[in-house]
Amino acid sequence: MIYLTVIRHDITFAVGVLSKFMHHLREIHWIAALMILAYVKSSFEKGLMYKKYEHVHIFGILTQANADDKGDRKSTVGYYTFIGGNLVT
């Protein structure tokens, strides 16, 4: 599934959380993995739409959540990078 995140960025977070339990898998992790694969199968024809804009401005947004995950009480940081109005990371 980690290799699948290269072309399907929408599952990156879920696969990252699931990969924490790679060495101590339980039935709930297997069910979560099957749910991720079912999502990928059901959304096969969906994708990102990139538009051509007149500008090529580069800007980013940083997000942070302090210890919101009730499971491990860790903070989460995310970022978005746009080039010409299109999301790239």
N, C-alpha and C positions, 0 to 999 in steps of 0.2 A: 504494500500500500504506500510505502514511502516513495517509491519510484513513481507511483500514480500522481502524487502531489506536484510533480514537475509540470504536468499538463492540466491538472485540475486543482487550481489554487484554492477553490472554495472548500476543500476538505482538509487543508493543511493543518488547521488548528485541531480538529477532531482526531486526525491521525497522530499528531504530536502528543496529545493527551493519552491516547491509547497506547502509544509506543513506550510510555513510562512503565507499563505493566508487562512488557514483552517477556521478561524472565519469570514472572509469577502470574501467569494467566489464570483467570477463573472463568466460569461460565458466563458471567455478566460481560466480561471483556470480549468473549467470542460473539455474544449477541450484538454488542456494539459494533464489532467489525463487520458482521453481516448487515447491520443497518446502514453502515457507511457504503458498503458495496451495493446494497439495494438502492440507495440514493443515487449513486453514480450511474447505475443501470437505468433508473427512471428519468434522469436528467441528461441523457446522452446527447440530445439535440440542442441543448441550451449552451450558450456561450457568451462571451463578452463582445460588445459592439464598440468598435473604435471609430471615431469620426475625425475628419480632417478639419482642423481649425486654422484660422489665419495666423495664429500666434504659436510660438513654441516655448511658452513660459514653463519653467520647471518650479514646482513648489511641493512641499510636503506637510503632512499633519502628523503629530505625535499624540497618541492616546495613552492613558495610564489608569489602571484600576488598582487600588491598594487593598490587597488581601481580600478580594471579593469571592474567591473560590472557597466554598465551605469545606471542600474535601481536603485541601492541603494548606489553606490560609496563605498562599503565595500571591504576590502582586503580579499583575500582567501588564506588559507594555506592548503597544502595537504602533505601527507607522504606515502611512500611505504616501506614495510618491506619484505625482501626476506630471506628465509631460504633454504639453499642448492640450490640456483639458482631459486627457485620457489616463485612467488609472493603470500604472505599470507595475507597482509593487505594493 
